[in-house]
Amino acid sequence: MKYAVAAAATLLMGGCASSYPAGSAPSGWARYSQMPADTAEMMTGEILFVTDRAPRGGGYGVERSTSMAAGKARIEVKGIDAPAYGAFMSGESDQRPAYSADSISEIVRFPGTPLAFSIENGVLTRERPSLARYQEAGKAFQGMLSEAVASQDTGNVLLYVHGFNNTFDHGAFNLFEVWNASGRASVPVLFSWPTGGRSVWGYLGDTQDGDFAIFHLKEVIRLISAAPEVDSVTILAHSRGVSLVTDALRELMIEARGSGLSMRDTYRVENLILAAPDMDLGVMEQRLVAEAFGMGFGQINVYVNPGDDALGLSGWVFGAPRFGALTAESMSEESKAVFRGVRSVSFISVTDADRFDPHNYFRRHPGVLADIAATIRTGAHPGDPERPLEKGELNFWSIDQQYVPRLQQQPKEP
């Protein structure tokens, strides 16, 4: 019962954002290159989404849907004007914005899965009409993505997967914040899975809902990476969303290896960012180390906080320590030996996370948000000039609220 009282309120009341307080201003935002000269441009924006939540009330609820929906959500900054938002984003004001999803437009509806099939002579054959409808829906989503790439003038895609107990809107707001913090240097895509449990038992049920969503997430990653206009993909996952992402990517990696293909060349995931991962530590060690998971991506950045109360409760529920509370001392000797030679996986310890939010620090800690934004913008690794993190033991780095990335200031357009 070590965490049952102290941490229960954290998970049940806040968890991964059951309410939505605005995030923090990223450290050094005003000095980022290529920021819009007029902050008014960032007061509203359109993100793409794919979800397997069931429709509800003009949006999406907490129940499962066997058919994915894709569309666009228009997000708007509320409560403050453009100059005040600029002051907030620059860290010059504590006046915080609010957000609203002004419109959620479903444009594509996929057929439900599994698609109808038959087995003849031991061979599985999909029913042609349903397969054709599914493929047409995929092409329609890729058409939306191509339009967004042309509009944003970038071939970089940012795919965000939220954690436990997020509403669809809150996931969209999370992505909008990170997208703005990084100077809109990518095309933002939200994958929203069905979560909405408000108790320990709801948390366990939502774990199964996450498993339900893995097939759909794999399909989304396939569609994004197969779009010819896409140059690279950054995947950002938070908390329980990390489990969905790593399971989906692991299965795609097995498929690629079995077909003699390169995971990195096929899916073009250059940056895999895992924030406060709610996963079994031993399982993730096996995945990263024994299965050589890290070889499939340009880099993997894992943000950890040993004082994360929500992960403490999760560890108590599942009876195993969580990956997001990792320290160098808690790693197995086998893993330590491997990581001495693996440079593509970095663990970033947030030394003062508790001052902001011990679990949702990826957007509420100014240093962490700035580092994530710098990674999205530049693809730089820890220790590169753009990301001057403090080096620790093995593949560990540390970060605090004083951290500021070193991004060259570009002259603004007249």
N, C-alpha and C positions, 0 to 999 in steps of 0.2 A: 504493500500500500504506500510505498515511498512517494509516488507522484499523485496518488488518487485525489488528494485534497488540493495541494498547492497548484498543480498543473491543470486540473480538470477545467477550471474556469477559463484558462487560456485557450484550450482547444474548443470547448463547447460554446463559449461566448465570442471568441475571436477567431480561433483556429487559423484558417487561411482567408480571413476577411468575410465574416458573416455580416458585418457592417462595413461601411467604406469611408474611412478617414482618408483625406488626400495624402499623397506621398510627400516626400521632402524635395527640396531643390538639390540637384546634383552638384557636388563640389566643382567649382571652376566652370560652370555652364556658360557664363558670359564670354569665356575665352575659347570655347570650342570653335573649330573652323567651320565655315560655311553655314553659320546660323542665319536664319532670316533676319534681314535688317528691320523688319516690322513684325513685332510679336503678334500683331493681329492675325497674321497668317496661321498662327498656331492655336488660335482660339477655337477652331473647329477642324475636324478632319474625318476622313472616311477610312474605315478598316474593312478588310474582307474577313469573312468567318465561315467556318464549317462546323456543324454541330450534330450530335446524335441525341440531343435533348428533344423531348416531345414538344410540339407547339403549345403555347398557352397565352391567351390574352394579348395577341399581337406581338408576342415575343416567344421565349422558350422557358419552360419550367424545369422541374427536377426529375421528371420521369424519363425512362429510356424510349428511344425510337429506333426501330430497326433500319429506318431509312435516313440517310444523312441529308441535311439541308445546307445549302451554301448561299451566301448573299453578301450584302454590304450593310454596315452599321455606321451611322453618322453620329459622332461624339462631339459634344460642345462643352466648353468651359463655362461654368456658371458662377454667379456670386461676386465676381470681380471683373473689372474692365481690362483691356489689353495692356495699358501701362502698368497696372497693378500686377497682372500676371507676369509681365516681364520682370518686374521687381522681385516677385516671388521666385521665379525660376533662377534669377541671378543671386538669390540668397540675401537680398537687400531688404526683404519684408517678410514678416511672419504671417501676413494675411493669406490664408489658404483658399484655393479654389474648390469648387464642387464640380461635378460632371453630370451630364445627362445624355442618354441615348435618344437623340431627337427622332431618329427613324431607324427601324430595323427592317430591311427589305430582303425577303427571301426570293432569290432569283432562280435557284436550281433545286430540284427535289430528286434525289436518287431513288431508284427502286429499293425496296427493303432487302436486307441480306439475312440469311444466305439466299443467293439467287437460285431459282428452280433448276434442277439438274436431273439427269438420268444416268444410270450405269449400264453400259452394254459391253459384254465381254471383258469386264474388269476395267473398262475405261470410263472415266467421269466426263460427261458432256453437259455443258450449260445449255439451258433452254435458250434458243437463239433470240426470240423477241425480247426477253428480259435482259439478256446480255447486251443486246443492241441498245436498249434504253439506258442501261447503266453506263455504257461507253459514251453515249451521247451526253449524258449528264456530266461525265468527267471532262469531255471536251468543252462543254459550256463553262465549267468552273475554270478550266485553263484559259478560256477566252477572257473571262473576268480578270484573271491574273495577268494576262498579257496586256490588257488595257491599263491596269494599275502600274505595271512596269514602265510602259510608255509614258504615263502621266507623271510618275515620280522620277523618271529619267535615271533609274538605277536597276541593275539586274540582281540586286541583293534582296533576299526575302527574309523577314523576321517572323518565325512561327512561334507563337506563345501557347503554352499549355498550363492552365491554372491548377490550383490544388483543391483540397477538400473544402466543401461548404461555401464555394463561390457561386453566386448567381451568374447567369449569362452576362448581365450588365456589368457586374463587378469584374469579371474576366476581361470584358471589353475596355473598361476603365484602366485596369492594370496595364494592358497593352498600349493604350493611348498615352499613358504617362511615360512608359519606357521609350516609346517611339518619339515623343516630343523631346525627352531628355537626350536622346541620341541624335537630335537634329534632323529627324525624318530621313535618315540615310539608308532607308530600306522600304520595302513594301510590307506593311503589317498584316499578318494573317492570324486570326484567333482560332484555335481548336477548343471547343467547349464541350466537355463531357458531362453526363448527368450526375450531379452531386447536389446534396441538399440536406444531409443528415444533421440533426441538431442535438445528438446525444452520442454517448459512447457506442450504443448499438447502431445508431445511424452511421457512425464512422465505419463500423465493420461492414455494414451494408453497402456503403459507398465504395469500399475497397472492391467489392464484387462489381459494382457499376463501372469502376475503372477498368477491370479486366474485360468487361463487356465492350468497352470502347477501343480496345487495342487494335482490333481488325480495322476499324474505321480510320484510326490514326495512321496505320500503315498505308492505307489507300491514299490519304491526304499527302503523306510524304512522297509516295510514288508519283502522284499527279503533279506536285510542285516541282520535283526534280526532273520530271520528263518534259516540262515546258521549255522549249528551246530558248526563250528569252531570259531564263533564269541562269545567272552565273554562279551564285553561291547561296547557301542557306545557313542562317543562324537559328538554332532552336534554343529557346529559353523555357525552362520548366521549373515550377515551384512546388515544393513540398510533395504531396501525393502525386502530382502531375509528373514528377521525376520517374516514378515507377512505371507509369503508362509509356513515357517516352523511351526509357531504356529497354523495356520489354519489346516495344515495337521495333526499335532499332536493332536489337539483338536478333529478332526473327528475320529482319531484312538482311542482316549481315550473314546469317546462316544460309539464306537463299542465294545471296551474291557469291559466297564462297563455294557453295555447291554447284553454281553455274560457271565457276572460273572467272568471276568478275571482281573488279576492285570496288569495295564498298564506297570509298571516298570518291572515285571517279563516277560511279553510278548515281549516287545520291547527293554529292557535292555539299555535304554538311561540313563547313569549315570551322564553325564555332558551335560547340555544344555547352550551354551554360546551365548548370544545375544548382539551384538556390535552395538551401535548407532541405535537402532531399530526405523525404520520409520513406526510407527503405532499410531493410535489414542489412546491417553492416557486413556480416559474413557473406550474404548473397552478393552484395555489390563488389566485395573484394574478389570473389570468384569471377564475377562478370568482367571487371576491369583487368584482372590479372590473368586468371587461368584461361579465359576465352580470348585474351588479347583484344578486348573491346576497344581500347584507346587507339588501335592502329587504323581504325576506319574513319577517323575524323582529323581535321586540321589541328584542333586543340579541344581539350575538355577542361573547363573551369568549374570547380566545385566549391561553393561558398558554404562554410561550416561555422557553427557556433556551439561549443560544448555546453553552454548554459541555456539552450533552447528548451523551454518548459514544455511546449507542445510535443516536441520529439521525445521528451522524457516520458510523457504520458503514453505516447504511441509505443515506446519501447516496453513500458509496463504492460500495456494491453496485449502486445504480441510476444512478450517474453524474450526480446532480443534488442540489443542496442541499435540505434539508428545511424545511418550513414552521415546525416547532417550534423551529428554531434561528434564527428571524428576528430581525434588528435593523433599526432605522430606516435604517442605512447600506446594508443589503443590498437594500432595496426599489428597484424601478425608479423612474425619475423620473415616468413616467406614473402609477404607483400612488401615489406621494407626492402628486401633484397632485390625484388623486381623493379621497384620504383626508383632505385638508384640509377637504373639505366633507361627508364622511360621518362622522356621529357615532355610528352604531349599532354599529360594529365597533371593539373595543378590544383592543389587544395589551398583555399584562401580563407584563413581564419579571421573572423570579424571580432576584433578584440573588445570593442565597446558596443556590441549589438544591443545589449540590454538597455542602453540609454535611449534607444529609439523604438525598437520592437524586437524581442528575442527570436521571433519566427518570421515576421514579414519584413525583415530588414532589407530585402533585395530592392524595395522601392521606398522605404522610409529611413534608410541610412544614407546620408548624402555621399559618403565615400564609396559605398558599394554601388549605388545607382550610377555614380560617375564612372566607376570602373567598368560596369556592364555597358554603359553607353559608349565608352572608348573602345571596347572590344567590338561592338557592333559597327562602329564607324570605321575602324582601322584594321581589325583583325590582328592587332598586336598581341603578343604573348606577355605574361608576367615577366618583368625584368627588362623588357624592351624599353627604349626611351619614352615611348608614349604612355607606358604603364609602370611607373617607378614604385612597385610594391616592395615591401621589406622582406628579404629572403630569410627563411628559417631552415629547419632540418628537412632533409630529403626534398620532396616536392612541395613543401609547405611554404606559404607566404602569409603575411599578415597585413591587415588594413584597418584603419580607424577613421574617424570623422575628419581628420586633418588631411587626408589623402586628396591630391588633385592630379589628374592625368595631365600630361604635357602634350597638348595638341596644338599644332601651329595655327596661329590666327591668320585667317585669310582676309584680304581686303573685301569689304562689303560692296555690293553693287551700288553704283550711284543712283 
